[in-house]
Amino acid sequence: MRYLFGVVLPALLQVLVVFIIIETNTGNGSWLGLLAYLIGLFAIPLTAIINALYIWKSPTEYFLSITGKCFAIALIAPVMCVFMLFL
């Protein structure tokens, strides 16, 4: 259950945000979709690995504490992608 809420759901959140940014920026001559794709290509698996290792290394920590930290780590890539919308 910890891995579901700490690894899978944050990864799905990242995939959803990156997918929305890619789909909204196709065909208008913007490079933002490609940049969001490249960020997602590296950030999503890396974040999932980091979150899984964090959960594995801290088996006695509380569930809400772990999921909060995992979601905080997982929000880095979507925030970067959304920030690029305003450049």
BELWOCOR-V78390 format. One record per residue. N is the residue number from 1. RES is the residue in one small letter. NEAR is the number of other C-alpha atoms within 12 Angstrom. Layout:
N,RES,NEAR / N,RES,NEAR
This chain:
1,m,13 / 2,r,27 / 3,y,26 / 4,l,20 / 5,f,26 / 6,g,35 / 7,v,35 / 8,v,25 / 9,l,26 / 10,p,38 / 11,a,37 / 12,l,24 / 13,l,29 / 14,q,38 / 15,v,31 / 16,l,22 / 17,v,29 / 18,v,37 / 19,f,28 / 20,i,22 / 21,i,32 / 22,i,29 / 23,e,19 / 24,t,20 / 25,n,23 / 26,t,18 / 27,g,12 / 28,n,11 / 29,g,10 / 30,s,18 / 31,w,20 / 32,l,30 / 33,g,27 / 34,l,23 / 35,l,26 / 36,a,36 / 37,y,29 / 38,l,21 / 39,i,30 / 40,g,36 / 41,l,20 / 42,f,19 / 43,a,30 / 44,i,34 / 45,p,23 / 46,l,22 / 47,t,35 / 48,a,34 / 49,i,23 / 50,i,25 / 51,n,35 / 52,a,31 / 53,l,19 / 54,y,26 / 55,i,29 / 56,w,17 / 57,k,12 / 58,s,18 / 59,p,15 / 60,t,13 / 61,e,16 / 62,y,14 / 63,f,19 / 64,l,16 / 65,s,19 / 66,i,30 / 67,t,28 / 68,g,23 / 69,k,26 / 70,c,33 / 71,f,32 / 72,a,23 / 73,i,29 / 74,a,36 / 75,l,31 / 76,i,26 / 77,a,36 / 78,p,34 / 79,v,23 / 80,m,25 / 81,c,33 / 82,v,26 / 83,f,16 / 84,m,22 / 85,l,21 / 86,f,9 / 87,l,10
